[in-house]
Amino acid sequence: MNMKKILFLALTGVMALSLMACSPQNGGDSSENTSSPSSNQSSGETQNNETPESVTIISLNANKEAIELEVPYDPKRIAILDMASLDILDALGVGDRVVGTADTSLEYLQNYINDGIANLGTIKEADLEAVMACDPDIIFIGGRLASSYDALSEIAPVVYLATDAELGVVESVRQNAATIASMFDLEDKVDELMADFDGRITALSEFAADKTAIVGLVTSGSYNVLGNDGRCSMIGREIGFTNIGVDANIDTSTHGNEASFEFIVEKAPEYIFVLDRDAAIGTDGAKLAQEIMENELVMGTDAYKNDHIIYLANPAVWYTAEGGITALDLMLQDLESELLN
């Protein structure tokens, strides 16, 4: 139990300290720890085992630093600007608390796109007036809205969770789900929801052992190679393909580094993984990734000849929703259907 909670309990008889869920908060003191934001969360229990008014979790702030953040316990009105968090809330069975959400094309979250739930903008640009109007107890954001963290914190506590490439996508999902579950006393449900992922990762890892790959995304007619530091990192880190596309010291986490098709021929990977960014974000008039990739140069590679070019079937999930429970299931399905069947 942290000092703020001890002080609160000691002074409740003489102070009118408001910890109501709708009070604007700025999220506590920042630290330099930039690891996964979801570890070391408080259980939120009081000394008398009474229902707490708040719990303390580990979240990120506007600078993407891990901080302690006090949030309302069992929040009733939730504003969502991050699809991974919405995915987790849905899996935990508390999606009925969502009063506003960013727009999304993800099929498995379409129940939250309706006239009864306020449209709060997009995962890149929040409609602050709409967020305020829905009177949330708590707000969830992702990395694309880090610059709006302070403004949103004036409305309600802002929970900013992320996947940590070094920790791994699966463990990040597990920890972030546990963090969110702690707000509702649903921690026991996380193990059930995550039960089969480790075994599926193991099966894919056994297949990937000693195999080389280039991982990348297609955007605006180019193929950008990705490392093990961001998008699609699961393929190299947890699944275990040897990613030969980039120098390990080069940062590629945003949109990758543009590579020529001659580069692919030179590297001669056994497998090529392709994320269609244009399809993921619905770019009008864009060519399909397959049209771009299957050119004369690439068609001369062993990866093409052996049918080892893997087009990720759910690009919007990989690109916009990595970190959710259903998202993780679909991402693994994309790999299993191509590699294990």
C-alpha positions as CSV (number, residue, x, y, z in Angstrom):
1,M,0.0,0.0,0.0
2,N,1.6,3.3,-1.0
3,M,1.9,6.4,1.2
4,K,-0.9,8.3,-0.4
5,K,-3.4,5.6,0.7
6,I,-2.0,5.3,4.2
7,L,-2.3,9.1,4.6
8,F,-5.8,9.0,3.2
9,L,-6.9,6.3,5.7
10,A,-5.3,8.2,8.6
11,L,-7.0,11.5,7.8
12,T,-10.4,10.5,6.7
13,G,-11.9,11.5,10.0
14,V,-10.6,15.1,9.7
15,M,-10.3,15.8,6.0
16,A,-12.9,16.0,3.2
17,L,-10.6,14.5,0.6
18,S,-12.5,13.8,-2.6
19,L,-11.6,10.7,-4.5
20,M,-14.7,10.5,-6.6
21,A,-14.3,8.8,-10.0
22,C,-15.3,11.8,-12.0
23,S,-12.6,14.2,-10.5
24,P,-10.0,15.4,-13.0
25,Q,-6.5,14.1,-12.2
26,N,-3.1,14.5,-13.7
27,G,-1.7,11.1,-12.9
28,G,0.9,11.4,-10.1
29,D,4.7,11.7,-10.2
30,S,6.6,10.5,-13.2
31,S,9.6,8.2,-13.2
32,E,12.3,7.3,-15.7
33,N,11.1,3.7,-16.0
34,T,9.9,3.1,-19.6
35,S,9.3,-0.6,-19.3
36,S,5.8,-2.1,-19.6
37,P,3.4,0.2,-17.8
38,S,1.3,-2.6,-16.3
39,S,3.4,-4.1,-13.6
40,N,3.1,-3.6,-9.8
41,Q,-0.5,-2.6,-9.7
42,S,-2.2,-2.1,-6.3
43,S,-5.1,-4.4,-5.3
44,G,-7.0,-1.3,-4.1
45,E,-8.2,-3.0,-0.9
46,T,-8.6,-0.9,2.2
47,Q,-7.4,-2.1,5.6
48,N,-11.0,-3.0,6.6
49,N,-11.6,-5.0,3.4
50,E,-14.2,-2.5,2.4
51,T,-14.8,-1.7,-1.2
52,P,-12.2,0.9,-2.2
53,E,-13.0,4.2,-3.9
54,S,-9.8,4.0,-5.9
55,V,-6.9,1.8,-6.9
56,T,-3.4,2.7,-7.9
57,I,-2.0,1.3,-11.1
58,I,1.1,1.7,-13.2
59,S,0.4,3.6,-16.4
60,L,2.3,5.9,-18.8
61,N,2.2,9.6,-18.9
62,A,2.5,12.1,-21.8
63,N,6.3,11.5,-21.9
64,K,5.7,7.7,-22.1
65,E,7.2,7.3,-18.6
66,A,5.8,4.8,-16.2
67,I,4.0,6.5,-13.3
68,E,1.7,5.6,-10.4
69,L,-1.9,6.6,-11.3
70,E,-4.8,6.7,-9.0
71,V,-8.0,5.7,-10.8
72,P,-11.6,5.0,-9.6
73,Y,-12.4,1.5,-8.6
74,D,-15.1,-0.2,-10.6
75,P,-15.6,2.8,-13.0
76,K,-19.1,3.0,-14.4
77,R,-18.5,5.4,-17.3
78,I,-15.5,4.6,-19.6
79,A,-14.2,6.6,-22.5
80,I,-12.1,4.6,-25.0
81,L,-9.5,6.0,-27.4
82,D,-7.5,2.8,-27.7
83,M,-8.7,-0.3,-29.4
84,A,-6.4,-2.7,-27.5
85,S,-7.9,-1.5,-24.2
86,L,-11.5,-1.7,-25.6
87,D,-10.6,-5.3,-26.6
88,I,-9.5,-6.2,-23.1
89,L,-12.6,-4.5,-21.5
90,D,-14.8,-6.4,-23.8
91,A,-13.1,-9.7,-23.0
92,L,-13.4,-9.0,-19.3
93,G,-17.2,-8.5,-19.7
94,V,-17.3,-4.8,-18.7
95,G,-17.9,-3.4,-22.1
96,D,-21.3,-2.2,-21.0
97,R,-19.5,0.6,-19.1
98,V,-18.3,2.2,-22.4
99,V,-20.0,5.5,-22.9
100,G,-17.8,6.8,-25.8
101,T,-15.3,5.3,-28.1
102,A,-13.0,6.2,-31.0
103,D,-14.1,5.1,-34.4
104,T,-12.9,1.7,-35.6
105,S,-13.3,-0.6,-38.6
106,L,-12.4,-3.7,-36.5
107,E,-15.2,-6.2,-37.0
108,Y,-15.0,-7.7,-33.5
109,L,-15.5,-4.3,-31.9
110,Q,-18.4,-3.1,-34.0
111,N,-20.9,-3.6,-31.2
112,Y,-19.4,-0.4,-29.7
113,I,-20.0,1.7,-32.8
114,N,-23.6,2.7,-32.5
115,D,-25.9,5.6,-31.7
116,G,-25.9,4.7,-28.0
117,I,-22.2,5.2,-27.6
118,A,-20.6,8.6,-28.3
119,N,-18.1,9.0,-31.1
120,L,-15.0,10.5,-29.6
121,G,-12.9,10.9,-32.7
122,T,-10.1,8.6,-33.8
123,I,-7.2,6.8,-32.1
124,K,-5.0,9.6,-33.6
125,E,-7.2,12.6,-32.9
126,A,-9.6,12.9,-30.0
127,D,-12.7,15.1,-30.0
128,L,-12.1,16.7,-26.6
129,E,-15.6,18.3,-26.5
130,A,-17.2,14.9,-27.1
131,V,-15.0,13.3,-24.5
132,M,-16.0,15.9,-21.9
133,A,-19.7,15.6,-22.9
134,C,-19.8,11.9,-22.2
135,D,-18.7,12.6,-18.6
136,P,-16.3,9.7,-18.2
137,D,-15.0,8.3,-14.9
138,I,-11.8,7.2,-16.7
139,I,-10.3,7.5,-20.2
140,F,-8.1,5.0,-22.0
141,I,-5.6,6.0,-24.7
142,G,-2.8,4.5,-26.8
143,G,0.5,5.9,-28.0
144,R,-1.0,7.9,-30.9
145,L,-2.7,10.2,-28.4
146,A,0.2,10.7,-26.0
147,S,0.3,14.4,-27.0
148,S,-3.3,14.8,-25.8
149,Y,-2.6,13.2,-22.4
150,D,-2.5,16.4,-20.4
151,A,-5.7,17.8,-22.0
152,L,-7.6,14.6,-21.5
153,S,-6.4,14.4,-17.9
154,E,-8.3,17.6,-17.2
155,I,-11.4,15.6,-17.9
156,A,-10.7,12.3,-16.0
157,P,-7.8,10.0,-15.1
158,V,-6.1,8.9,-18.3
159,V,-4.9,5.3,-18.5
160,Y,-2.2,4.9,-21.2
161,L,-1.0,1.3,-21.7
162,A,1.3,-0.1,-24.4
163,T,3.0,-3.2,-25.6
164,D,6.7,-3.5,-24.8
165,A,8.6,-5.2,-27.6
166,E,11.3,-6.4,-25.2
167,L,8.8,-7.9,-22.8
168,G,6.9,-9.4,-25.7
169,V,3.4,-8.9,-27.0
170,V,1.9,-11.9,-25.2
171,E,3.3,-10.8,-21.8
172,S,2.4,-7.2,-22.4
173,V,-1.2,-8.3,-23.1
174,R,-1.2,-10.4,-20.0
175,Q,0.1,-7.5,-17.8
176,N,-2.1,-4.8,-19.4
177,A,-5.1,-7.1,-19.0
178,A,-4.2,-7.6,-15.3
179,T,-3.9,-3.9,-14.8
180,I,-7.3,-3.2,-16.3
181,A,-8.8,-6.2,-14.4
182,S,-7.6,-4.8,-11.1
183,M,-9.9,-1.8,-11.5
184,F,-12.9,-4.2,-11.4
185,D,-11.6,-7.0,-9.1
186,L,-11.5,-9.3,-12.1
187,E,-7.8,-10.4,-12.0
188,D,-8.7,-14.1,-11.8
189,K,-10.4,-13.9,-15.2
190,V,-7.1,-12.9,-16.9
191,D,-5.5,-16.3,-16.6
192,E,-8.6,-17.9,-18.1
193,L,-8.5,-15.5,-21.1
194,M,-4.8,-16.0,-21.7
195,A,-4.8,-19.8,-21.1
196,D,-4.0,-21.1,-24.6
197,F,-1.6,-18.4,-25.9
198,D,1.6,-19.9,-24.5
199,G,1.0,-23.2,-26.1
200,R,0.2,-21.7,-29.4
201,I,3.4,-19.6,-29.2
202,T,5.3,-22.8,-28.4
203,A,3.9,-24.6,-31.5
204,L,4.8,-21.7,-33.8
205,S,8.3,-21.4,-32.2
206,E,9.0,-25.0,-32.9
207,F,8.2,-24.4,-36.5
208,A,10.2,-21.2,-36.8
209,A,13.4,-22.6,-35.2
210,D,16.5,-21.9,-37.4
211,K,14.4,-20.3,-40.1
212,T,15.2,-16.8,-41.5
213,A,12.7,-14.1,-42.4
214,I,12.3,-10.5,-43.5
215,V,9.3,-8.8,-41.8
216,G,7.9,-5.6,-43.3
217,L,5.0,-3.5,-44.2
218,V,3.8,-2.2,-47.6
219,T,2.9,1.4,-47.7
220,S,2.6,3.9,-50.7
221,G,4.0,1.3,-53.1
222,S,7.1,0.6,-51.0
223,Y,8.2,-2.3,-48.7
224,N,9.5,-1.1,-45.4
225,V,11.5,-3.6,-43.3
226,L,10.7,-4.0,-39.6
227,G,13.0,-5.0,-36.8
228,N,12.1,-6.6,-33.4
229,D,11.5,-3.3,-31.7
230,G,7.9,-2.5,-32.6
231,R,5.1,-3.6,-35.0
232,C,5.1,-7.3,-35.8
233,S,8.0,-7.9,-33.3
234,M,6.2,-11.0,-32.2
235,I,7.4,-12.8,-35.3
236,G,11.0,-12.3,-34.5
237,R,10.9,-12.2,-30.7
238,E,8.3,-14.7,-29.4
239,I,7.8,-16.8,-32.5
240,G,11.5,-16.9,-33.1
241,F,12.2,-16.4,-36.8
242,T,15.6,-15.0,-37.3
243,N,14.9,-11.5,-38.6
244,I,17.6,-10.7,-41.2
245,G,15.9,-7.6,-42.6
246,V,17.6,-4.9,-40.5
247,D,20.5,-4.2,-38.3
248,A,19.4,-4.8,-34.7
249,N,20.5,-1.4,-33.6
250,I,18.3,0.5,-36.1
251,D,15.0,1.8,-34.8
252,T,12.1,0.7,-37.1
253,S,9.2,0.7,-34.7
254,T,7.1,3.4,-36.4
255,H,6.8,2.5,-40.1
256,G,9.9,0.5,-40.7
257,N,12.8,1.5,-43.0
258,E,12.3,1.5,-46.7
259,A,14.1,-1.2,-48.6
260,S,14.6,-2.0,-52.2
261,F,13.4,-5.2,-53.7
262,E,17.1,-5.9,-54.7
263,F,17.7,-5.8,-50.9
264,I,15.2,-8.6,-50.4
265,V,16.9,-10.7,-53.2
266,E,20.3,-10.1,-51.6
267,K,19.2,-11.2,-48.2
268,A,17.5,-14.3,-49.5
269,P,15.2,-15.0,-46.5
270,E,13.4,-18.3,-46.3
271,Y,10.2,-16.4,-45.4
272,I,8.8,-12.9,-46.1
273,F,6.1,-11.5,-43.9
274,V,4.0,-8.7,-45.2
275,L,1.7,-6.2,-43.4
276,D,-0.5,-4.2,-45.7
277,R,-0.5,-0.8,-44.0
278,D,-2.6,0.8,-46.8
279,A,-5.3,-1.9,-46.3
280,A,-5.0,-1.5,-42.5
281,I,-5.9,2.2,-42.6
282,G,-8.2,2.1,-45.6
283,T,-6.0,4.2,-48.0
284,D,-8.1,5.1,-51.0
285,G,-6.9,3.9,-54.3
286,A,-3.9,2.0,-52.9
287,K,-2.6,-1.1,-54.6
288,L,-2.9,-4.4,-52.7
289,A,0.3,-5.5,-51.0
290,Q,0.4,-8.6,-53.2
291,E,0.4,-6.5,-56.4
292,I,3.4,-4.6,-55.1
293,M,5.4,-7.5,-53.7
294,E,5.0,-10.0,-56.5
295,N,7.2,-8.3,-59.0
296,E,9.9,-9.8,-61.2
297,L,12.6,-9.5,-58.6
298,V,10.7,-11.0,-55.7
299,M,9.2,-13.7,-57.8
300,G,12.7,-15.0,-58.4
301,T,13.4,-15.6,-54.7
302,D,13.1,-19.0,-53.0
303,A,10.6,-17.5,-50.6
304,Y,8.2,-16.8,-53.5
305,K,8.9,-20.1,-55.3
306,N,8.3,-22.1,-52.0
307,D,5.1,-20.1,-51.3
308,H,6.7,-18.6,-48.2
309,I,5.4,-15.0,-48.7
310,I,3.0,-14.6,-45.8
311,Y,0.4,-11.8,-46.2
312,L,-1.0,-11.1,-42.7
313,A,-4.7,-11.6,-43.1
314,N,-5.8,-9.1,-40.5
315,P,-3.6,-6.1,-41.2
316,A,-5.8,-3.6,-39.3
317,V,-5.4,-5.7,-36.2
318,W,-1.6,-5.9,-36.4
319,Y,-1.4,-2.2,-37.2
320,T,-4.0,-0.5,-35.0
321,A,-5.0,-3.0,-32.2
322,E,-1.9,-5.0,-31.1
323,G,-2.2,-5.5,-27.4
324,G,-5.8,-6.7,-27.2
325,I,-6.8,-10.3,-26.3
326,T,-9.0,-10.9,-29.3
327,A,-6.3,-9.1,-31.4
328,L,-3.7,-11.5,-30.1
329,D,-5.9,-14.5,-31.0
330,L,-6.3,-13.2,-34.6
331,M,-2.6,-12.4,-35.0
332,L,-1.7,-15.9,-34.0
333,Q,-4.4,-17.3,-36.3
334,D,-2.8,-15.4,-39.2
335,L,0.5,-17.1,-38.5
336,E,-1.0,-20.6,-37.7
337,S,-3.1,-20.7,-40.9
338,E,-0.1,-20.1,-43.1
339,L,2.6,-21.9,-41.2
340,L,1.0,-24.9,-39.4
341,N,-1.8,-26.0,-41.7
